[in-house]
Amino acid sequence: SKLLVIVPTDALRDQLSSKFISLGILHLIGVLPKKTLKPIVGILKHKYKTVKDVDDLFEKCHVLVTTMSIAGQCGEEVQNRMATYCKYLFIDEAHHVSATTWNEFRKRFSKSRILQFTATPFRNDGKSIEGKLIYNYPLKKAQEEGYFRPISFKAIIENDPAKHDLSIAKAAIDQLKADYDKGHILM
């Protein structure tokens, strides 16, 4: 059985594929024995044009990770072939699934088990996310467990619009360096 994981960005594709490759912390916390074999992970970084392209990669892998911008641009025949290989489809950031490209792609996996993940289950356009809710991690619990902490606002004044992002990035890095001993991270 193969698993296809769809994410919205290259950064998430790289992050999730590395977790599948290493099995993350599953060995450390005792979920998997240390002798567990690691999956063969395929990372799709460009649009596939033929069914043979799909066959060549999907036959070799257990897990495949790509972005919707890549999978959604593949032709209908290629997308259908992906679906024939995958018993499971995981969709990260599933609040996007009401968008036409995401929805059309997901429909091709009607014979697969689909698991959708999102931290933002409510869309501004009022469209619902199809499926049965199996787990809800309440914001209150996340706050109690320390995932959300007080935020300190720091204004960045930059009059040149071309330098806005760079000024914000520099200020964030400066703050991270100042907080180095506190174990903070920068997102």
Backbone torsions as a table, in degrees:
resi	resn	phi	psi	omega
1	SER	NA	137.9	-178.4
2	LYS	-113.5	152.4	179.6
3	LEU	-119.9	129.7	172.1
4	LEU	-110.1	128.4	179.6
5	VAL	-113.0	124.9	179.7
6	ILE	-110.3	129.9	178.7
7	VAL	-130.0	163.3	-177.7
8	PRO	-85.1	-18.8	-172.7
9	THR	-134.6	158.5	175.8
10	ASP	-60.2	-40.5	-178.5
11	ALA	-61.4	-43.5	177.6
12	LEU	-67.6	-37.8	177.3
13	ARG	-58.8	-46.7	-178.8
14	ASP	-66.6	-41.2	-179.2
15	GLN	-65.0	-48.5	-177.7
16	LEU	-69.0	-39.5	179.7
17	SER	-63.3	-38.2	178.8
18	SER	-66.3	-33.5	177.1
19	LYS	-68.4	-39.1	176.6
20	PHE	-67.4	-40.3	-179.4
21	ILE	-60.9	-43.5	-176.2
22	SER	-93.2	-13.3	-171.7
23	LEU	65.3	20.5	173.3
24	GLY	51.5	-129.4	-177.7
25	ILE	-100.5	11.0	-174.9
26	LEU	-59.5	-33.8	175.8
27	HIS	-70.4	-43.3	-176.1
28	LEU	-62.5	-36.7	-177.1
29	ILE	-94.5	5.8	173.0
30	GLY	82.5	11.1	178.0
31	VAL	-72.0	-36.5	178.1
32	LEU	-123.7	141.8	174.6
33	PRO	-64.0	152.0	-178.4
34	LYS	-60.7	-25.5	-178.0
35	LYS	-83.6	-0.3	-179.0
36	THR	-60.6	129.7	177.6
37	LEU	-69.8	143.6	179.8
38	LYS	-86.5	148.5	-179.2
39	PRO	-72.6	156.8	170.8
40	ILE	-87.1	120.4	-173.3
41	VAL	-110.8	126.4	175.1
42	GLY	-102.4	135.3	-178.9
43	ILE	-116.3	113.4	-179.7
44	LEU	-87.5	114.9	-178.0
45	LYS	-112.7	-1.6	176.7
46	HIS	-147.4	161.4	-176.7
47	LYS	-69.0	131.0	176.2
48	TYR	-87.0	138.2	-174.6
49	LYS	-104.0	-25.0	-175.7
50	THR	-129.7	160.6	175.6
51	VAL	-63.0	-35.3	178.4
52	LYS	-61.5	-38.6	176.2
53	ASP	-57.4	-44.7	179.6
54	VAL	-64.0	-49.1	-178.9
55	ASP	-56.5	-45.8	-176.6
56	ASP	-58.5	-37.9	-179.7
57	LEU	-89.4	-48.9	-172.7
58	PHE	-64.8	-30.9	179.2
59	GLU	-66.8	-24.3	-175.7
60	LYS	-92.3	-14.8	-167.9
61	CYS	-114.3	155.9	171.7
62	HIS	-94.9	-40.3	-177.4
63	VAL	-125.2	137.7	176.7
64	LEU	-127.9	136.1	-176.9
65	VAL	-128.1	132.0	177.7
66	THR	-153.9	175.2	176.5
67	THR	-98.4	158.6	177.1
68	MET	-68.3	-30.0	179.4
69	SER	-64.2	-27.6	175.7
70	ILE	-83.2	-54.6	-176.8
71	ALA	-61.5	-40.1	-177.4
72	GLY	-68.9	-20.5	178.7
73	GLN	-88.3	-11.5	178.6
74	CYS	-69.6	152.1	179.2
75	GLY	-65.6	163.9	-177.9
76	GLU	-57.3	-43.9	-179.0
77	GLU	-63.2	-40.4	179.2
78	VAL	-67.2	-44.9	178.6
79	GLN	-62.1	-42.4	178.7
80	ASN	-62.3	-37.3	179.0
81	ARG	-65.8	-41.0	176.3
82	MET	-56.5	-44.0	-177.6
83	ALA	-64.8	-34.4	-179.8
84	THR	-67.0	-27.3	179.9
85	TYR	-80.2	-29.8	-165.7
86	CYS	-103.9	116.9	175.4
87	LYS	-77.1	-20.4	-177.3
88	TYR	-131.4	140.4	174.2
89	LEU	-129.2	121.3	174.1
90	PHE	-106.1	131.8	178.2
91	ILE	-118.5	114.1	177.1
92	ASP	-89.2	148.5	-176.4
93	GLU	59.2	48.7	-171.5
94	ALA	-65.8	-6.9	174.8
95	HIS	-64.2	-15.5	176.6
96	HIS	-78.2	-12.8	-168.6
97	VAL	-65.8	-15.5	175.3
98	SER	-77.5	-15.3	176.6
99	ALA	-67.2	147.4	-173.0
100	THR	-54.1	-50.9	-176.8
101	THR	-61.0	-46.6	-179.7
102	TRP	-63.1	-45.6	-176.6
103	ASN	-65.0	-44.4	179.3
104	GLU	-62.3	-40.8	178.6
105	PHE	-64.4	-46.9	-178.3
106	ARG	-60.2	-36.8	-179.7
107	LYS	-59.0	-28.6	-179.3
108	ARG	-68.1	-15.6	-177.7
109	PHE	-102.7	32.9	-175.9
110	SER	-62.7	-22.7	179.1
111	LYS	-94.7	-0.4	-178.6
112	SER	-99.3	160.8	170.4
113	ARG	-82.8	127.1	-177.5
114	ILE	-114.7	128.2	176.9
115	LEU	-121.6	123.7	-176.2
116	GLN	-113.9	136.3	-179.2
117	PHE	-119.8	137.1	172.7
118	THR	-159.4	146.4	173.7
119	ALA	-97.3	-5.9	-179.2
120	THR	-129.5	78.2	-173.6
121	PRO	-75.4	-4.3	-179.2
122	PHE	-113.3	127.3	-177.5
123	ARG	-96.3	147.4	177.6
124	ASN	-64.4	-28.0	-179.2
125	ASP	-84.3	0.7	177.1
126	GLY	81.4	-5.7	179.0
127	LYS	-69.5	143.9	-178.4
128	SER	-92.6	161.1	174.9
129	ILE	-98.6	115.2	-177.4
130	GLU	-64.8	150.8	174.7
131	GLY	124.5	170.1	179.2
132	LYS	-94.2	128.3	177.8
133	LEU	-73.2	120.7	-179.2
134	ILE	-110.6	-17.5	176.7
135	TYR	-155.2	135.9	177.4
136	ASN	-129.2	122.4	177.9
137	TYR	-101.4	99.0	-174.4
138	PRO	-63.7	144.5	178.3
139	LEU	-56.6	-39.9	179.4
140	LYS	-58.3	-41.5	178.9
141	LYS	-67.3	-40.6	178.0
142	ALA	-61.0	-39.3	177.7
143	GLN	-66.7	-44.4	179.6
144	GLU	-62.2	-33.2	-178.4
145	GLU	-88.5	5.3	171.9
146	GLY	84.0	14.9	179.3
147	TYR	-78.8	-20.9	176.2
148	PHE	-120.0	126.4	-179.1
149	ARG	-126.2	168.1	178.7
150	PRO	-55.6	140.7	-179.8
151	ILE	-106.1	132.6	177.3
152	SER	-100.4	118.0	179.6
153	PHE	-79.3	134.5	176.5
154	LYS	-132.0	116.2	-179.3
155	ALA	-74.9	137.3	175.9
156	ILE	-115.5	118.9	-179.7
157	ILE	-101.2	116.0	177.6
158	GLU	-143.9	114.3	-175.9
159	ASN	-80.1	-20.3	-179.2
160	ASP	-91.7	110.0	-178.3
161	PRO	-56.1	-29.7	-179.9
162	ALA	-68.4	-17.0	-177.6
163	LYS	-108.2	3.5	-177.7
164	HIS	-53.9	-56.1	-175.8
165	ASP	-62.5	-41.7	-179.8
166	LEU	-63.7	-40.5	179.4
167	SER	-65.0	-41.2	178.0
168	ILE	-65.0	-44.7	180.0
169	ALA	-61.2	-44.6	179.5
170	LYS	-62.0	-43.5	179.8
171	ALA	-64.3	-39.1	179.3
172	ALA	-65.3	-42.1	179.0
173	ILE	-66.2	-40.7	177.0
174	ASP	-60.1	-42.4	179.3
175	GLN	-66.3	-40.8	178.4
176	LEU	-61.3	-42.9	177.8
177	LYS	-63.4	-39.8	179.4
178	ALA	-66.1	-30.6	-178.3
179	ASP	-98.0	11.8	-173.0
180	TYR	-50.7	-44.2	-176.4
181	ASP	-72.0	-9.3	-179.5
182	LYS	-92.5	-4.0	178.5
183	GLY	74.1	22.9	179.6
184	HIS	-73.4	160.8	174.9
185	ILE	-124.7	161.8	179.6
186	LEU	-115.0	128.1	178.4
187	MET	-113.5	NA	NA
